[in-house]
Amino acid sequence: MAASSKRSFWLRLWQISKKVFLWLFIFQLVYILALKWIDPPITFTQFGSWISGHGLKRDYVDRSDMSPYAGLAVIASEDQLYADHHGFDWKSIKKAMDYNKKKPGRTRGASTISQQVAKNVFLWQGRSWVRKGLEVYFTFMIELVWGKKRILEMYLNVIEMGDGIFGIEAAARNYFNKSAKQLSAAEAAQIAAILPSPKRYKIKPLSNYVAGRGVAIQRQMGFLSPDPDIRKIVGLP
C-alpha cells in the first residue's frame, strides 16, 4: 500500500510538472512575440538596480526617435559583425574560450548585441551553465522573430548606460541634456565607450579612457558607415 501511494504521488507530481512546463513554454513564446511590438515592463537588471539603491532612470523610445549614430556607435563598439551573423559570432566565441583556458583567472566575453539583449530582457546576470543555455535559446528566438532592427532598438532601450541609467534616451538626457534623436556621432561614441562597465567609466566628468575610446569608436563608425546593410539597420539615409 505504501509503495502504491508513493508511485501515485510521483505520477501526480510528474503530471503537474508537465503542465507547468507547458504553460511556461507557451507564456514565453507569447511574451517573445509580444515584445516584437511592445517594450518590457521591467528587466531583472533594472529591478536589481532599483532595489539595490542605484535607481532606475529610463525612457523607452522608438527607433525613429533615436539618432542613427546611436545604433552605429554600439555596433562599432560591441559587435561589428552584427549585420552578418545570426546571433552568435563563433570566431570571437572560440577566441574567448581559448583565452579563458590560458588565463583562468581572467574572463573575456564574446557576446553579440543579440546575446546581450537576450540576457538583459529575459534573464538575470550571471555565468551559470543554465543561464548560458537559456541565453542561447532566447538569442535564437529573437533573431528568428524580431529581426535586426528590433533587436538593436531593444538593446538601445534596455542596456545599462550609467549607474542606474538605462537606455539611450535616459543617457542622452543625463549626459548631454538632449534627446536621443539629437545625439551627434561623437556623443553617441562616448556613450558606447562606457558600455563594458557603465558603473565604472564616466562621461560626467569625462574620463581620459572614455574620451580616448570614444575617438576610436568614432573612427570605427566611419569605417562601418558605408556598409548598406548597417545603414539600413541603424537608419542612416
Residue frames as a rotation matrix with the C-alpha (Angstrom) as fourth column:
MET 1
0.565 0.825 0.000 0.00
0.825 -0.565 0.000 0.00
0.000 0.000 -1.000 0.00
ALA 2
0.467 -0.477 -0.745 2.81
0.151 -0.787 0.598 2.40
-0.871 -0.392 -0.295 0.89
ALA 3
-0.614 -0.741 0.271 4.67
0.352 0.051 0.935 1.62
-0.706 0.670 0.229 -2.33
SER 4
-0.187 0.655 0.732 1.47
0.976 0.038 0.215 2.15
0.113 0.755 -0.646 -4.36
SER 5
0.773 0.474 -0.422 0.85
0.559 -0.823 0.099 5.53
-0.300 -0.313 -0.901 -2.67
LYS 6
0.026 -0.866 -0.500 4.42
0.107 -0.495 0.862 6.56
-0.994 -0.076 0.080 -3.35
ARG 7
-0.693 -0.238 0.681 4.12
0.652 0.197 0.732 5.71
-0.308 0.951 0.019 -7.06
SER 8
0.268 0.899 0.346 0.83
0.953 -0.300 0.042 7.60
0.142 0.319 -0.937 -7.20
PHE 9
0.615 -0.113 -0.781 2.45
0.327 -0.864 0.382 10.65
-0.718 -0.490 -0.494 -5.61
TRP 10
-0.435 -0.881 -0.188 5.32
0.109 -0.258 0.960 10.72
-0.894 0.397 0.209 -8.11
LEU 11
-0.483 0.355 0.801 2.93
0.875 0.234 0.424 10.21
-0.037 0.905 -0.423 -11.01
ARG 12
0.641 0.761 -0.100 0.80
0.763 -0.646 -0.016 13.18
-0.077 -0.066 -0.995 -9.91
LEU 13
0.343 -0.612 -0.712 3.93
0.112 -0.726 0.678 15.27
-0.933 -0.312 -0.180 -9.41
TRP 14
-0.681 -0.609 0.406 5.14
0.425 0.123 0.897 14.38
-0.596 0.784 0.175 -12.90
GLN 15
-0.082 0.747 0.660 1.77
0.985 -0.042 0.169 15.28
0.154 0.664 -0.732 -14.44
ILE 16
0.784 0.326 -0.529 1.69
0.475 -0.863 0.172 18.62
-0.400 -0.386 -0.831 -12.61
SER 17
-0.074 -0.919 -0.388 5.29
0.127 -0.394 0.910 19.35
-0.989 0.019 0.146 -13.67
LYS 18
-0.607 -0.112 0.787 4.45
0.759 0.213 0.616 18.67
-0.236 0.971 -0.044 -17.32
LYS 19
0.420 0.852 0.312 1.50
0.891 -0.452 0.035 21.05
0.171 0.263 -0.950 -17.18
VAL 20
0.660 -0.251 -0.708 3.57
0.230 -0.830 0.508 23.79
-0.715 -0.498 -0.491 -15.50
PHE 21
-0.440 -0.895 0.074 6.36
0.286 -0.061 0.956 23.38
-0.851 0.442 0.283 -18.06
LEU 22
-0.324 0.397 0.859 3.86
0.946 0.111 0.305 23.51
0.025 0.911 -0.411 -20.93
TRP 23
0.739 0.670 -0.061 2.25
0.673 -0.737 0.059 26.70
-0.006 -0.085 -0.996 -19.63
LEU 24
0.353 -0.708 -0.611 5.66
0.091 -0.625 0.776 28.32
-0.931 -0.329 -0.156 -19.03
PHE 25
-0.595 -0.581 0.555 6.71
0.564 0.189 0.804 27.38
-0.572 0.791 0.216 -22.56
ILE 26
0.080 0.721 0.688 3.54
0.967 -0.224 0.121 28.87
0.241 0.656 -0.715 -24.05
PHE 27
0.800 0.236 -0.552 3.91
0.454 -0.840 0.299 32.02
-0.393 -0.489 -0.779 -21.93
GLN 28
-0.056 -0.904 -0.425 7.48
0.136 -0.428 0.893 32.70
-0.989 -0.008 0.147 -23.03
LEU 29
-0.569 -0.082 0.819 6.54
0.803 0.160 0.574 32.20
-0.178 0.984 -0.025 -26.67
VAL 30
0.483 0.826 0.291 3.70
0.842 -0.529 0.104 34.71
0.240 0.195 -0.951 -26.34
TYR 31
0.672 -0.285 -0.684 5.99
0.286 -0.751 0.595 37.11
-0.683 -0.595 -0.423 -24.46
ILE 32
-0.462 -0.872 0.158 8.70
0.444 -0.073 0.893 36.92
-0.768 0.483 0.421 -27.13
LEU 33
-0.339 0.417 0.844 6.13
0.916 -0.060 0.398 37.61
0.217 0.907 -0.361 -29.83
ALA 34
0.716 0.669 -0.202 4.57
0.698 -0.683 0.213 40.50
0.005 -0.294 -0.956 -27.88
LEU 35
0.353 -0.656 -0.667 7.95
0.284 -0.604 0.745 42.15
-0.892 -0.452 -0.027 -27.36
LYS 36
-0.392 -0.402 0.827 8.35
0.908 -0.028 0.417 42.48
-0.145 0.915 0.376 -31.09
TRP 37
-0.043 0.490 0.871 5.97
0.554 -0.714 0.429 45.44
0.832 0.501 -0.241 -30.78
ILE 38
0.856 0.366 0.366 5.88
-0.088 -0.594 0.800 46.42
0.509 -0.717 -0.476 -27.10
ASP 39
-0.145 -0.950 0.278 8.62
-0.497 -0.173 -0.851 47.18
0.856 -0.261 -0.447 -24.57
PRO 40
-0.209 0.026 -0.977 9.30
0.610 0.785 -0.109 45.03
0.764 -0.619 -0.181 -21.49
PRO 41
0.783 0.575 0.238 7.71
0.176 -0.572 0.801 46.47
0.597 -0.585 -0.549 -18.33
ILE 42
0.556 -0.704 0.442 10.95
-0.816 -0.361 0.451 45.87
-0.158 -0.611 -0.775 -16.40
THR 43
0.381 -0.517 -0.767 14.01
-0.220 0.755 -0.618 43.62
0.898 0.404 0.174 -16.61
PHE 44
0.724 -0.173 -0.667 15.79
0.640 0.529 0.557 41.71
0.257 -0.830 0.495 -13.84
THR 45
-0.350 -0.936 0.026 18.78
0.884 -0.339 -0.322 44.04
0.310 -0.090 0.946 -14.16
GLN 46
-0.389 0.287 0.876 16.62
-0.074 -0.957 0.280 47.16
0.918 0.044 0.393 -13.93
PHE 47
0.713 0.699 -0.048 14.75
-0.054 0.123 0.991 45.76
0.699 -0.704 0.126 -10.94
GLY 48
0.423 -0.657 -0.625 18.03
0.886 0.443 0.134 44.86
0.188 -0.610 0.769 -9.26
SER 49
-0.582 -0.630 0.514 19.35
0.549 -0.771 -0.323 48.39
0.600 0.094 0.795 -9.81
TRP 50
0.011 0.704 0.710 16.22
-0.266 -0.682 0.681 49.85
0.964 -0.197 0.180 -8.27
ILE 51
0.878 0.418 -0.232 16.09
0.077 0.355 0.932 47.69
0.472 -0.836 0.279 -5.15
SER 52
0.257 -0.868 -0.425 19.85
0.948 0.311 -0.063 47.99
0.187 -0.387 0.903 -4.54
GLY 53
0.468 0.025 -0.883 19.64
0.517 -0.818 0.251 51.78
-0.717 -0.574 -0.396 -4.34
HIS 54
-0.646 -0.749 0.146 21.26
0.532 -0.305 0.790 52.64
-0.547 0.588 0.596 -7.67
GLY 55
-0.242 0.649 -0.721 17.98
-0.434 -0.737 -0.518 53.98
-0.868 0.187 0.460 -9.03
LEU 56
-0.301 0.232 0.925 16.17
0.774 0.626 0.095 53.40
-0.557 0.744 -0.369 -12.28
LYS 57
-0.073 0.208 -0.975 16.29
-0.409 -0.898 -0.161 56.13
-0.909 0.388 0.150 -14.90
ARG 58
-0.765 -0.134 0.630 14.83
0.460 0.572 0.679 55.04
-0.451 0.809 -0.376 -18.23
ASP 59
0.036 0.793 -0.608 12.57
-0.438 -0.534 -0.723 56.26
-0.898 0.292 0.328 -21.00
TYR 60
-0.312 -0.126 0.942 11.85
0.597 0.745 0.297 53.83
-0.739 0.655 -0.157 -23.83
VAL 61
0.045 0.291 -0.956 11.69
-0.583 -0.769 -0.262 55.48
-0.811 0.569 0.135 -27.24
ASP 62
0.861 0.289 0.418 11.02
0.180 0.597 -0.782 54.24
-0.476 0.749 0.462 -30.77
ARG 63
-0.008 -0.922 0.387 13.94
0.835 0.207 0.510 53.78
-0.550 0.327 0.768 -33.14
SER 64
0.237 0.159 0.958 12.65
0.793 -0.602 -0.096 56.77
0.561 0.783 -0.269 -35.13
ASP 65
0.927 0.106 0.361 13.37
-0.111 -0.840 0.531 58.89
0.359 -0.532 -0.767 -32.02
MET 66
0.572 -0.820 0.015 17.00
0.315 0.237 0.919 57.73
-0.758 -0.520 0.394 -31.80
SER 67
0.369 -0.573 -0.731 19.90
-0.836 -0.549 0.008 59.22
-0.406 0.608 -0.682 -33.67
PRO 68
0.935 -0.063 -0.349 21.22
-0.155 0.812 -0.562 56.70
0.319 0.580 0.750 -36.23
TYR 69
0.013 -0.993 0.121 24.64
-0.558 -0.107 -0.823 57.38
0.830 -0.057 -0.555 -34.72
ALA 70
0.102 0.077 0.992 23.49
-0.969 0.234 0.082 55.67
-0.225 -0.969 0.098 -31.51
GLY 71
0.889 0.277 0.365 23.00
-0.194 0.949 -0.249 52.34
-0.415 0.151 0.897 -33.25
LEU 72
0.735 -0.668 -0.114 26.12
-0.050 0.115 -0.992 52.78
0.676 0.735 0.051 -35.34
ALA 73
0.046 -0.746 0.664 28.19
-0.863 -0.365 -0.351 53.54
0.504 -0.557 -0.660 -32.24
VAL 74
0.263 0.069 0.962 27.15
-0.774 0.610 0.168 50.43
-0.576 -0.789 0.214 -30.31
ILE 75
0.994 0.010 0.105 27.68
0.058 0.779 -0.625 48.23
-0.088 0.627 0.774 -33.37
ALA 76
0.479 -0.873 0.092 31.16
-0.276 -0.249 -0.928 49.73
0.833 0.419 -0.360 -33.80
SER 77
-0.103 -0.516 0.850 31.90
-0.952 -0.196 -0.234 49.25
0.288 -0.834 -0.471 -30.12
GLU 78
-0.043 0.234 0.971 30.21
-0.777 0.604 -0.180 45.96
-0.628 -0.762 0.156 -29.26
ASP 79
0.041 0.246 0.968 29.50
0.276 0.929 -0.248 43.88
-0.960 0.277 -0.029 -32.36
GLN 80
-0.346 -0.270 -0.898 30.95
-0.617 -0.656 0.435 44.90
-0.707 0.705 0.060 -35.73
LEU 81
-0.989 0.021 -0.148 29.61
-0.097 0.663 0.743 41.75
0.114 0.749 -0.653 -37.42
TYR 82
-0.581 0.808 0.099 26.07
-0.149 0.013 -0.989 42.44
-0.800 -0.589 0.113 -36.21
ALA 83
0.100 0.663 -0.742 24.62
-0.884 -0.283 -0.372 42.78
-0.456 0.693 0.558 -39.70
ASP 84
-0.187 -0.325 -0.927 26.17
-0.855 0.519 -0.009 39.49
0.484 0.791 -0.375 -40.85
HIS 85
-0.966 -0.233 -0.115 25.74
-0.152 0.866 -0.477 36.94
0.211 -0.443 -0.871 -38.06
HIS 86
-0.092 0.963 -0.252 22.61
-0.089 0.245 0.966 35.13
0.992 0.111 0.063 -36.87
GLY 87
0.851 0.464 0.245 23.03
-0.221 -0.106 0.969 35.88
0.476 -0.880 0.012 -33.18
PHE 88
0.788 -0.604 0.116 26.44
0.166 0.390 0.906 34.36
-0.592 -0.695 0.408 -32.49
ASP 89
0.602 -0.723 -0.339 29.97
-0.752 -0.370 -0.546 35.36
0.269 0.583 -0.767 -33.50
TRP 90
0.993 -0.083 -0.082 31.54
0.102 0.955 0.279 31.90
0.056 -0.285 0.957 -33.45
LYS 91
0.260 -0.959 0.109 35.09
0.460 0.024 -0.887 33.07
0.849 0.281 0.448 -34.19
SER 92
-0.150 -0.274 0.950 35.01
-0.583 -0.752 -0.308 35.51
0.799 -0.600 -0.047 -31.27
ILE 93
0.762 0.486 0.429 33.49
-0.636 0.435 0.637 32.86
0.123 -0.758 0.640 -29.01
LYS 94
0.810 -0.516 -0.280 36.31
0.456 0.853 -0.253 30.43
0.370 0.077 0.926 -29.85
LYS 95
-0.097 -0.873 0.478 38.94
0.160 -0.488 -0.858 33.11
0.982 -0.007 0.187 -29.23
ALA 96
0.129 0.223 0.966 37.35
-0.831 -0.507 0.228 33.95
0.541 -0.832 0.120 -25.88
MET 97
0.966 0.255 0.047 37.24
-0.245 0.835 0.493 30.28
0.087 -0.487 0.869 -24.87
ASP 98
0.464 -0.872 -0.156 40.91
0.595 0.437 -0.674 29.82
0.656 0.220 0.722 -25.78
TYR 99
-0.201 -0.518 0.831 41.85
-0.250 -0.793 -0.555 32.95
0.947 -0.320 0.030 -23.84
ASN 100
0.436 0.476 0.764 39.89
-0.839 -0.092 0.536 31.87
0.326 -0.875 0.359 -20.77
LYS 101
0.946 -0.167 -0.277 41.59
0.212 0.967 0.142 28.45
0.244 -0.193 0.950 -20.81
LYS 102
0.096 -0.989 0.110 45.04
0.560 -0.038 -0.827 30.03
0.823 0.141 0.551 -20.97
LYS 103
-0.834 -0.330 0.442 44.23
-0.110 -0.686 -0.719 32.61
0.541 -0.649 0.536 -18.29
PRO 104
-0.239 0.809 -0.537 41.66
0.689 0.531 0.493 31.06
0.684 -0.252 -0.685 -15.93
GLY 105
-0.463 0.020 -0.886 41.95
0.794 -0.435 -0.425 33.96
-0.394 -0.900 0.186 -13.51
ARG 106
-0.733 0.223 -0.643 40.56
-0.367 -0.925 0.098 36.33
-0.573 0.307 0.760 -16.13
THR 107
-0.141 0.758 0.637 37.40
0.649 0.557 -0.518 36.21
-0.747 0.340 -0.571 -18.19
ARG 108
-0.859 -0.084 -0.504 36.90
-0.308 -0.702 0.642 37.50
-0.408 0.707 0.578 -21.72
GLY 109
0.004 0.954 0.300 33.41
0.114 0.298 -0.948 37.63
-0.994 0.038 -0.107 -23.16
ALA 110
-0.966 -0.252 0.062 32.28
0.085 -0.081 0.993 37.41
-0.246 0.964 0.099 -26.78
SER 111
-0.205 0.977 0.060 28.61
0.658 0.183 -0.731 38.27
-0.725 -0.110 -0.680 -26.52
THR 112
-0.709 0.109 0.697 26.95
0.589 -0.453 0.669 39.78
0.389 0.885 0.257 -29.55
ILE 113
-0.818 0.512 0.264 24.34
-0.556 -0.821 -0.132 42.52
0.149 -0.255 0.956 -29.30
SER 114
0.037 0.868 -0.495 21.68
-0.510 0.442 0.738 39.83
0.860 0.226 0.459 -29.78
GLN 115
-0.130 -0.159 -0.979 23.05
0.598 0.775 -0.205 37.78
0.791 -0.612 -0.005 -26.89
GLN 116
-0.961 -0.253 -0.110 23.18
0.244 -0.593 -0.768 40.84
0.129 -0.765 0.631 -24.65
VAL 117
-0.475 0.868 0.144 19.55
-0.776 -0.491 0.396 41.62
0.414 0.077 0.907 -25.45
ALA 118
0.155 0.513 -0.844 18.52
-0.043 0.857 0.513 38.03
0.987 -0.043 0.155 -24.70
LYS 119
-0.470 -0.437 -0.767 20.34
0.714 0.322 -0.622 38.17
0.519 -0.840 0.161 -21.37
ASN 120
-0.999 -0.042 -0.025 19.10
0.048 -0.821 -0.570 41.60
0.003 -0.570 0.822 -20.33
VAL 121
-0.436 0.900 -0.011 15.46
-0.770 -0.367 0.521 41.26
0.465 0.236 0.853 -21.41
PHE 122
0.421 0.709 -0.566 14.68
-0.426 0.705 0.567 37.69
0.801 0.002 0.599 -20.38
LEU 123
0.411 -0.383 -0.828 17.33
0.588 0.805 -0.080 36.58
0.697 -0.454 0.556 -17.90
TRP 124
0.980 -0.161 -0.114 19.44
0.024 -0.478 0.878 37.52
-0.196 -0.864 -0.464 -14.91
GLN 125
0.416 -0.907 -0.071 23.11
-0.803 -0.330 -0.497 38.45
0.427 0.264 -0.865 -14.63
GLY 126
0.453 -0.322 0.831 25.49
-0.535 0.648 0.542 35.56
-0.713 -0.691 0.121 -14.01
ARG 127
-0.177 -0.649 -0.740 27.67
-0.981 0.181 0.076 32.91
0.084 0.739 -0.668 -15.60
SER 128
-0.195 0.146 0.970 25.96
-0.406 0.888 -0.216 29.63
-0.893 -0.436 -0.114 -14.79
TRP 129
-0.976 -0.179 0.126 25.56
0.015 0.518 0.855 26.99
-0.219 0.837 -0.502 -17.49
VAL 130
-0.228 0.966 0.123 21.78
0.873 0.259 -0.414 27.08
-0.432 0.013 -0.902 -17.04
ARG 131
0.370 0.355 -0.858 21.66
0.075 -0.932 -0.354 30.81
-0.926 0.067 -0.372 -17.70
LYS 132
-0.533 -0.651 -0.540 24.03
-0.521 -0.251 0.816 30.46
-0.667 0.716 -0.205 -20.66
GLY 133
-0.844 0.273 0.463 21.87
0.476 0.778 0.409 27.72
-0.249 0.566 -0.786 -22.15
LEU 134
0.204 0.963 -0.179 18.77
0.782 -0.270 -0.562 29.86
-0.589 -0.025 -0.808 -21.83
GLU 135
0.059 -0.277 -0.959 20.66
-0.278 -0.927 0.251 32.77
-0.959 0.252 -0.132 -23.38
VAL 136
-0.915 -0.400 0.047 21.39
-0.100 0.337 0.936 30.64
-0.390 0.852 -0.349 -26.46
TYR 137
-0.433 0.834 0.342 17.70
0.874 0.481 -0.066 29.74
-0.219 0.271 -0.937 -26.77
PHE 138
0.440 0.671 -0.597 16.42
0.525 -0.731 -0.435 33.31
-0.728 -0.122 -0.674 -26.40
THR 139
-0.337 -0.625 -0.704 19.09
-0.345 -0.614 0.710 34.65
-0.876 0.482 -0.009 -28.76
PHE 140
-0.929 0.028 0.368 17.96
0.317 0.569 0.759 32.19
-0.189 0.822 -0.538 -31.43
MET 141
-0.113 0.992 0.060 14.31
0.954 0.125 -0.272 33.10
-0.278 0.027 -0.960 -30.88
ILE 142
0.378 0.293 -0.878 14.68
0.187 -0.953 -0.237 36.90
-0.907 -0.075 -0.415 -31.06
GLU 143
-0.689 -0.615 -0.383 16.82
-0.317 -0.219 0.923 36.62
-0.651 0.758 -0.044 -34.19
LEU 144
-0.823 0.419 0.383 14.06
0.566 0.657 0.498 34.49
-0.043 0.627 -0.778 -35.69
VAL 145
0.074 0.989 -0.128 11.05
0.991 -0.088 -0.104 36.54
-0.114 -0.119 -0.986 -34.50
TRP 146
0.464 0.145 -0.874 12.23
0.384 -0.922 0.051 40.14
-0.798 -0.360 -0.484 -34.08
GLY 147
0.649 -0.341 0.680 14.89
0.668 -0.171 -0.724 40.77
0.363 0.925 0.117 -36.70
LYS 148
-0.271 -0.957 -0.100 17.96
0.911 -0.221 -0.348 43.01
0.311 -0.186 0.932 -36.55
LYS 149
-0.413 0.121 0.902 16.23
0.017 -0.990 0.140 46.41
0.910 0.074 0.407 -36.38
ARG 150
0.636 0.738 0.225 14.04
-0.251 -0.077 0.965 45.46
0.729 -0.671 0.136 -33.41
ILE 151
0.571 -0.507 -0.646 16.89
0.783 0.572 0.243 43.76
0.246 -0.645 0.724 -31.57
LEU 152
-0.517 -0.811 0.275 19.05
0.702 -0.585 -0.405 46.88
0.490 -0.016 0.872 -31.90
GLU 153
-0.114 0.580 0.806 16.16
-0.265 -0.800 0.538 49.11
0.958 -0.152 0.245 -30.84
MET 154
0.848 0.432 -0.306 15.61
0.122 0.402 0.907 46.94
0.515 -0.807 0.289 -27.77
TYR 155
0.115 -0.904 -0.412 19.32
0.947 0.225 -0.230 46.99
0.301 -0.363 0.882 -26.96
LEU 156
-0.654 -0.411 0.636 19.39
0.333 -0.910 -0.246 50.78
0.680 0.051 0.732 -27.06
ASN 157
0.158 0.800 0.578 16.38
-0.411 -0.480 0.775 50.92
0.898 -0.360 0.253 -24.74
VAL 158
0.914 0.377 -0.151 17.27
-0.065 0.504 0.862 48.38
0.401 -0.778 0.485 -22.04
ILE 159
0.226 -0.903 -0.365 21.07
0.725 0.406 -0.557 48.29
0.651 -0.139 0.746 -21.70
GLU 160
0.720 -0.066 -0.691 22.58
0.572 -0.507 0.645 50.00
-0.393 -0.860 -0.327 -18.64
MET 161
0.327 -0.559 0.762 24.44
0.655 -0.447 -0.609 53.13
0.681 0.698 0.220 -19.75
GLY 162
-0.379 -0.441 0.814 25.47
-0.381 -0.727 -0.571 54.51
0.844 -0.526 0.108 -16.39
ASP 163
-0.978 -0.016 -0.210 24.81
0.180 0.451 -0.874 53.93
0.109 -0.892 -0.438 -12.72
GLY 164
-0.415 0.902 -0.117 21.05
0.425 0.079 -0.902 53.32
-0.804 -0.424 -0.417 -12.69
ILE 165
-0.105 0.315 -0.943 20.71
-0.703 -0.695 -0.154 54.80
-0.704 0.647 0.294 -16.20
PHE 166
-0.365 0.063 0.929 19.08
0.390 0.916 0.092 52.50
-0.845 0.396 -0.359 -18.74
GLY 167
0.406 0.549 0.730 18.67
0.853 0.058 -0.518 53.20
-0.327 0.834 -0.445 -22.43
ILE 168
-0.444 -0.676 0.587 19.90
0.875 -0.467 0.125 55.76
0.190 0.570 0.800 -24.89
GLU 169
0.267 0.614 0.743 17.20
0.358 -0.779 0.515 58.35
0.894 0.129 -0.428 -24.13
ALA 170
0.962 0.077 -0.262 17.98
0.273 -0.214 0.938 58.48
0.016 -0.974 -0.227 -20.40
ALA 171
0.141 -0.987 -0.071 21.71
0.889 0.095 0.448 58.52
-0.435 -0.126 0.891 -21.18
ALA 172
-0.297 -0.220 0.929 21.37
0.767 -0.635 0.095 61.38
0.569 0.741 0.357 -23.66
ARG 173
0.629 0.613 0.477 19.30
0.166 -0.706 0.689 63.43
0.759 -0.355 -0.546 -21.20
ASN 174
0.893 -0.267 -0.363 21.63
0.393 0.066 0.917 62.74
-0.221 -0.961 0.164 -18.30
TYR 175
0.060 -0.998 0.026 24.96
0.830 0.064 0.555 63.31
-0.555 -0.011 0.832 -20.06
PHE 176
-0.788 -0.438 0.433 24.19
0.616 -0.545 0.570 65.87
-0.014 0.715 0.699 -22.77
ASN 177
-0.471 0.676 -0.567 20.83
0.101 -0.597 -0.796 67.45
-0.877 -0.432 0.213 -21.82
LYS 178
-0.433 0.368 -0.823 19.28
-0.892 -0.308 0.332 66.50
-0.131 0.877 0.461 -25.14
SER 179
0.614 0.717 0.332 17.10
-0.614 0.697 -0.370 63.78
-0.496 0.024 0.868 -26.62
ALA 180
0.022 -0.587 0.810 18.50
0.193 0.797 0.572 60.58
-0.981 0.144 0.131 -28.10
LYS 181
0.657 0.314 0.685 17.40
0.707 0.058 -0.705 61.79
-0.261 0.948 -0.184 -31.53
GLN 182
0.968 -0.244 0.064 19.72
-0.214 -0.930 -0.300 64.82
0.132 0.276 -0.952 -31.25
LEU 183
0.572 -0.795 0.202 22.90
0.067 0.291 0.954 62.91
-0.818 -0.532 0.220 -30.38
SER 184
0.508 -0.537 -0.673 25.94
-0.861 -0.329 -0.388 63.62
-0.013 0.776 -0.630 -32.53
ALA 185
0.635 -0.357 -0.685 28.35
-0.056 0.863 -0.502 60.92
0.770 0.357 0.528 -33.67
ALA 186
-0.446 -0.877 0.179 30.89
-0.210 -0.092 -0.973 61.96
0.870 -0.472 -0.143 -31.02
GLU 187
-0.289 0.421 0.860 28.29
-0.956 -0.180 -0.234 61.93
0.056 -0.889 0.454 -28.22
ALA 188
0.789 0.587 -0.183 26.94
-0.591 0.806 0.037 58.52
0.169 0.079 0.982 -29.26
ALA 189
0.291 -0.776 -0.560 30.50
0.008 0.587 -0.810 57.19
0.957 0.232 0.177 -29.37
GLN 190
-0.601 -0.506 0.619 31.18
-0.571 -0.270 -0.775 58.40
0.560 -0.819 -0.127 -25.81
ILE 191
0.238 0.756 0.610 28.06
-0.959 0.283 0.022 56.64
-0.156 -0.591 0.792 -24.54
ALA 192
0.848 0.039 -0.528 29.10
-0.248 0.910 -0.331 53.45
0.468 0.412 0.782 -26.34
ALA 193
-0.074 -0.997 -0.035 32.56
-0.329 0.057 -0.943 53.78
0.942 -0.058 -0.332 -24.77
ILE 194
-0.455 -0.100 0.885 31.23
-0.884 -0.065 -0.462 53.18
0.104 -0.993 -0.059 -21.25
LEU 195
0.466 0.831 -0.304 29.24
-0.789 0.546 0.282 50.04
0.400 0.108 0.910 -22.08
PRO 196
-0.116 -0.501 -0.857 31.87
0.005 0.863 -0.505 47.50
0.993 -0.063 -0.097 -20.98
SER 197
-0.424 -0.032 -0.905 31.47
0.879 0.227 -0.420 48.80
0.219 -0.973 -0.068 -17.42
PRO 198
0.005 0.508 0.861 28.84
0.405 -0.789 0.463 51.55
0.914 0.346 -0.209 -17.17
LYS 199
0.918 0.290 -0.271 29.15
0.352 -0.281 0.893 51.94
0.183 -0.915 -0.360 -13.40
ARG 200
0.289 -0.912 -0.292 32.93
0.781 0.048 0.623 52.35
-0.554 -0.408 0.726 -13.60
TYR 201
-0.620 -0.573 0.536 33.53
0.785 -0.466 0.408 54.55
0.016 0.674 0.739 -16.65
LYS 202
0.040 0.592 -0.805 32.36
0.598 -0.659 -0.456 58.16
-0.800 -0.463 -0.380 -16.59
ILE 203
-0.035 0.047 0.998 31.18
0.885 -0.463 0.053 60.73
0.465 0.885 -0.025 -19.08
LYS 204
0.417 0.206 0.885 30.41
-0.162 -0.941 0.296 63.34
0.894 -0.267 -0.359 -16.42
PRO 205
0.397 -0.504 -0.767 33.17
-0.657 -0.740 0.146 64.26
-0.641 0.446 -0.625 -15.76
LEU 206
0.901 -0.048 -0.430 34.69
-0.352 0.496 -0.794 62.88
0.251 0.867 0.430 -18.94
SER 207
0.577 -0.724 0.378 37.45
-0.061 0.424 0.904 60.40
-0.814 -0.545 0.200 -18.09
ASN 208
-0.187 -0.761 -0.621 40.56
-0.828 -0.219 0.516 60.04
-0.529 0.611 -0.589 -20.23
TYR 209
-0.773 -0.084 0.629 39.61
0.105 0.961 0.257 56.45
-0.626 0.265 -0.734 -21.00
VAL 210
0.175 0.940 0.294 36.14
0.623 0.126 -0.772 57.34
-0.763 0.318 -0.564 -22.30
ALA 211
0.515 -0.050 -0.856 37.49
-0.469 -0.852 -0.232 60.29
-0.717 0.521 -0.463 -24.31
GLY 212
-0.494 -0.820 -0.289 40.12
-0.729 0.210 0.651 58.11
-0.473 0.532 -0.702 -25.98
ARG 213
-0.730 0.279 0.624 37.86
0.362 0.932 0.006 55.14
-0.580 0.230 -0.781 -26.55
GLY 214
0.355 0.899 -0.256 35.16
0.251 -0.356 -0.900 57.44
-0.901 0.256 -0.352 -27.89
VAL 215
0.151 -0.404 -0.902 37.53
-0.821 -0.560 0.113 58.70
-0.551 0.723 -0.416 -30.58
ALA 216
-0.855 -0.502 0.130 38.47
-0.374 0.771 0.515 55.12
-0.359 0.391 -0.847 -31.50
ILE 217
-0.335 0.822 0.460 34.79
0.549 0.568 -0.614 54.11
-0.766 0.047 -0.642 -31.73
GLN 218
0.490 0.516 -0.702 34.01
-0.205 -0.715 -0.669 57.12
-0.847 0.472 -0.245 -33.89
ARG 219
-0.373 -0.709 -0.599 36.81
-0.834 -0.026 0.551 56.06
-0.406 0.705 -0.582 -36.22
GLN 220
-0.898 0.088 0.431 35.28
0.166 0.975 0.147 52.58
-0.408 0.203 -0.890 -36.48
MET 221
0.121 0.985 -0.124 31.89
0.309 -0.157 -0.938 54.16
-0.943 0.075 -0.323 -37.14
GLY 222
0.194 -0.139 -0.971 33.45
-0.753 -0.656 -0.057 55.84
-0.629 0.742 -0.232 -40.16
PHE 223
-0.824 -0.548 -0.144 34.72
-0.525 0.642 0.558 52.51
-0.214 0.535 -0.817 -41.45
LEU 224
-0.741 0.567 0.360 31.34
0.457 0.819 -0.347 50.80
-0.492 -0.093 -0.866 -40.99
SER 225
-0.180 0.787 -0.590 29.00
-0.129 -0.614 -0.779 53.53
-0.975 -0.064 0.213 -42.19
PRO 226
-0.479 0.037 -0.877 29.38
-0.861 -0.214 0.461 52.82
-0.170 0.976 0.135 -45.95
ASP 227
-0.990 0.110 0.092 28.02
0.119 0.987 0.106 49.28
-0.079 0.116 -0.990 -45.47
PRO 228
-0.576 0.816 0.038 24.47
-0.488 -0.381 0.785 49.28
0.655 0.434 0.618 -46.92
ASP 229
-0.018 0.570 -0.821 23.22
0.465 0.732 0.498 46.59
0.885 -0.373 -0.278 -44.52
ILE 230
-0.518 -0.245 -0.820 24.41
0.854 -0.212 -0.476 48.56
-0.057 -0.946 0.319 -41.49
ARG 231
-0.983 0.180 0.044 22.97
-0.170 -0.971 0.165 51.80
0.072 0.154 0.985 -42.86
LYS 232
-0.284 0.932 -0.225 19.60
-0.203 0.171 0.964 50.10
0.937 0.320 0.141 -43.25
ILE 233
-0.046 0.229 -0.972 19.67
0.789 0.605 0.105 48.66
0.612 -0.763 -0.209 -39.73
VAL 234
-0.556 -0.283 -0.781 20.65
0.780 -0.501 -0.374 51.89
-0.286 -0.818 0.500 -37.96
GLY 235
0.487 0.871 -0.070 18.51
0.765 -0.463 -0.447 54.17
-0.422 0.164 -0.892 -40.14
LEU 236
-0.365 -0.637 -0.678 21.18
0.064 -0.744 0.665 56.13
-0.929 0.200 0.312 -41.99
PRO 237
0.642 0.654 -0.400 19.92
-0.324 -0.243 -0.915 57.60
-0.695 0.717 0.056 -45.29
